[in-house]
């Protein structure tokens, strides 16, 4: 009986450890003077994380999304890398991404050279942005109409989207690898800023050696 009881206790302890290891941990960390919930998911597949992020974003109100976008781009405009940048790579946001509508208009009016991406097969290239020269392209995203590609070396600052980020700069995209491939191109030197809603911030993400980290993550 003693041996049976010992075995039962061991099985129980192992079960508790497994549950704890796979659990979703939510903790609060002080960032920029405010407490932000930072989510940690262990052993989740990339597809599961993307689904979880999609669920969280759906719960955000239109007002919350708009307020977050304003805070994010206000912070970027106060960043020295933005001030010094002449050419900025941005993107036309999808419905479940931080809206870039303000930045596309405002930064162009500030005299910045704005370039946006176009997917061509399995590669992504950037072209000069003009609101009159945009059309619906790959994946239903607004893309530029242009013939002359902007060289990677010409870009000073790139604003990078993702499904999820860590504060250390790891990112989980949609699975196409377009940004990883672009930021690995010869001559690319831009400072990389990832943008996201607070609910897209995790303390760990699955990653591989070829994944390119961003230099900074700005979220709200």
C-alpha positions as CSV (number, residue, x, y, z in Angstrom):
1,X,0.0,0.0,0.0
2,X,2.9,2.4,0.8
3,X,4.4,1.9,-2.7
4,X,1.0,2.5,-4.3
5,X,0.5,5.7,-2.3
6,X,4.0,6.9,-3.2
7,X,3.3,6.2,-6.9
8,X,0.0,8.1,-6.7
9,X,1.7,11.1,-5.1
10,X,4.4,11.1,-7.9
11,X,1.8,11.0,-10.7
12,X,-0.1,13.8,-9.0
13,X,3.0,16.0,-8.7
14,X,3.9,15.4,-12.4
15,X,0.4,16.3,-13.4
16,X,0.6,19.6,-11.5
17,X,4.0,20.4,-13.0
18,X,2.6,19.8,-16.5
19,X,-0.4,22.0,-15.9
20,X,1.7,24.8,-14.6
21,X,4.1,24.5,-17.5
22,X,1.5,24.8,-20.1
23,X,-0.6,27.4,-18.4
24,X,-1.2,30.9,-19.6
25,X,0.7,33.2,-17.2
26,X,-0.4,36.8,-16.8
27,X,1.8,39.2,-14.9
28,X,2.2,42.9,-14.5
29,X,5.4,44.7,-15.3
30,X,6.2,48.3,-15.0
31,X,7.0,49.8,-18.4
32,X,7.4,53.5,-19.0
33,X,6.0,54.3,-15.6
34,X,2.7,52.3,-16.1
35,X,1.8,48.8,-15.3
36,X,1.1,46.7,-18.4
37,X,-0.2,43.1,-18.5
38,X,2.5,41.0,-20.3
39,X,1.3,37.6,-21.4
40,X,3.4,34.5,-21.5
41,X,2.3,31.4,-23.3
42,X,4.5,28.3,-23.1
43,X,4.6,25.6,-25.7
44,X,1.9,27.0,-27.9
45,X,2.1,26.5,-31.6
46,X,2.5,29.6,-33.8
47,X,-0.9,29.1,-35.3
48,X,-2.4,29.0,-31.8
49,X,-0.7,32.2,-30.8
50,X,-2.0,33.9,-34.0
51,X,-5.5,32.7,-33.2
52,X,-5.3,34.0,-29.6
53,X,-4.1,37.4,-30.9
54,X,-6.9,37.5,-33.4
55,X,-9.4,36.8,-30.6
56,X,-7.9,39.5,-28.4
57,X,-7.9,42.2,-31.1
58,X,-11.5,41.4,-31.9
59,X,-12.4,42.4,-28.3
60,X,-10.9,45.9,-28.7
61,X,-13.4,48.6,-29.3
62,X,-13.0,51.1,-32.2
63,X,-12.3,53.8,-29.7
64,X,-9.6,51.7,-28.0
65,X,-7.9,51.0,-31.3
66,X,-7.9,54.6,-32.3
67,X,-6.5,55.8,-29.0
68,X,-3.8,53.2,-29.2
69,X,-2.8,54.2,-32.7
70,X,-2.5,57.8,-31.6
71,X,-0.3,57.0,-28.6
72,X,1.9,54.7,-30.7
73,X,2.6,57.2,-33.5
74,X,3.0,60.1,-31.0
75,X,5.8,58.1,-29.3
76,X,7.4,57.3,-32.7
77,X,7.4,61.0,-33.6
78,X,9.3,61.7,-30.4
79,X,11.9,59.1,-31.3
80,X,15.3,60.4,-32.4
81,X,15.4,57.8,-35.2
82,X,12.2,59.3,-36.6
83,X,13.5,62.8,-36.4
84,X,16.6,61.9,-38.2
85,X,15.0,59.7,-40.8
86,X,14.5,61.0,-44.3
87,X,13.0,57.8,-45.8
88,X,10.6,55.8,-43.8
89,X,9.1,52.4,-44.7
90,X,5.6,52.2,-43.5
91,X,2.7,49.9,-44.5
92,X,-1.0,50.2,-45.4
93,X,-2.6,48.5,-42.4
94,X,-5.2,45.7,-42.4
95,X,-8.3,45.8,-40.3
96,X,-6.7,43.8,-37.5
97,X,-3.5,45.9,-37.3
98,X,-2.7,49.2,-35.7
99,X,-4.1,51.7,-38.2
100,X,-1.4,53.6,-40.1
101,X,-3.9,55.9,-41.8
102,X,-2.7,58.9,-39.7
103,X,1.0,58.3,-40.2
104,X,0.7,57.9,-44.0
105,X,-0.9,61.3,-44.3
106,X,0.9,63.2,-41.6
107,X,4.4,62.0,-42.2
108,X,4.1,62.7,-45.9
109,X,2.9,66.2,-45.0
110,X,6.0,66.6,-42.7
111,X,8.2,66.2,-45.7
112,X,9.3,62.6,-45.0
113,X,9.8,60.3,-48.0
114,X,7.3,57.5,-47.3
115,X,7.7,54.1,-49.0
116,X,5.2,51.2,-48.7
117,X,5.5,47.5,-49.6
118,X,4.2,45.4,-52.5
119,X,4.2,41.6,-52.5
120,X,5.5,40.2,-55.7
121,X,5.4,36.4,-55.6
122,X,7.3,35.3,-52.6
123,X,9.2,38.6,-52.2
124,X,8.3,42.0,-50.9
125,X,9.6,45.3,-52.4
126,X,9.1,48.9,-51.4
127,X,7.9,51.8,-53.6
128,X,7.3,55.4,-53.0
129,X,3.9,56.1,-51.4
130,X,1.3,58.3,-53.1
131,X,-2.3,58.1,-51.9
132,X,-3.5,58.5,-55.5
133,X,-1.4,55.5,-56.7
134,X,-2.6,52.7,-54.5
135,X,-4.5,49.6,-55.4
136,X,-5.8,46.4,-53.8
137,X,-3.1,43.8,-54.1
138,X,-2.0,40.6,-52.4
139,X,-4.1,39.4,-49.5
140,X,-6.5,42.3,-50.0
141,X,-3.9,44.8,-48.8
142,X,-3.5,48.3,-50.3
143,X,-0.3,48.3,-52.3
144,X,1.6,51.0,-54.4
145,X,1.5,51.3,-58.1
146,X,5.1,51.9,-59.1
147,X,7.9,50.8,-61.4
148,X,11.0,51.9,-59.6
149,X,11.9,49.9,-56.5
150,X,13.3,51.8,-53.5
151,X,16.7,50.3,-52.6
152,X,16.9,48.8,-49.1
153,X,19.9,51.0,-48.3
154,X,17.8,54.1,-48.9
155,X,15.5,53.3,-46.0
156,X,16.4,55.0,-42.7
157,X,13.5,53.7,-40.5
158,X,11.1,50.9,-41.0
159,X,7.8,50.4,-39.1
160,X,7.2,46.7,-38.8
161,X,3.8,44.9,-38.2
162,X,3.4,41.4,-36.6
163,X,0.9,39.2,-35.0
164,X,2.9,39.3,-31.7
165,X,6.1,40.8,-30.2
166,X,8.2,40.4,-27.2
167,X,9.8,43.4,-25.5
168,X,13.2,42.1,-26.6
169,X,12.2,42.5,-30.2
170,X,11.2,39.0,-31.2
171,X,8.2,39.0,-33.6
172,X,5.7,36.5,-34.9
173,X,4.3,37.4,-38.3
174,X,1.5,36.0,-40.4
175,X,3.7,33.2,-41.7
176,X,4.9,34.4,-45.1
177,X,8.3,35.5,-43.9
178,X,8.2,38.7,-46.0
179,X,9.7,41.0,-43.5
180,X,12.4,38.6,-42.4
181,X,13.5,38.1,-46.0
182,X,13.4,41.9,-46.7
183,X,15.3,42.9,-43.6
184,X,18.0,40.3,-44.5
185,X,18.6,41.8,-47.9
186,X,22.0,43.2,-48.8
187,X,22.3,46.9,-47.9
188,X,19.4,47.0,-45.5
189,X,20.4,49.2,-42.5
190,X,17.2,50.8,-41.3
191,X,16.3,51.1,-37.6
192,X,13.4,48.7,-37.0
193,X,10.4,49.7,-34.9
194,X,7.6,47.2,-34.3
195,X,4.2,48.5,-33.5
196,X,1.3,46.6,-31.8
197,X,-1.6,46.8,-29.4
198,X,-0.8,45.9,-25.8
199,X,-2.6,42.6,-26.2
200,X,-0.1,41.5,-28.8
201,X,2.8,41.7,-26.3
202,X,4.1,38.3,-25.0
203,X,7.1,37.6,-22.8
204,X,8.2,34.7,-25.0
205,X,7.6,33.5,-28.6
206,X,8.8,30.6,-30.7
207,X,11.6,31.7,-32.9
208,X,14.3,30.4,-35.2
209,X,17.9,31.7,-35.9
210,X,16.8,33.3,-39.2
211,X,14.1,35.4,-37.6
212,X,15.0,39.1,-37.6
213,X,14.4,41.0,-34.4
214,X,13.2,44.6,-34.4
215,X,15.3,47.2,-32.5
216,X,12.4,48.5,-30.5
217,X,8.7,47.7,-29.9
218,X,6.2,50.5,-29.3
219,X,2.7,49.5,-28.2
220,X,-0.3,50.9,-26.5
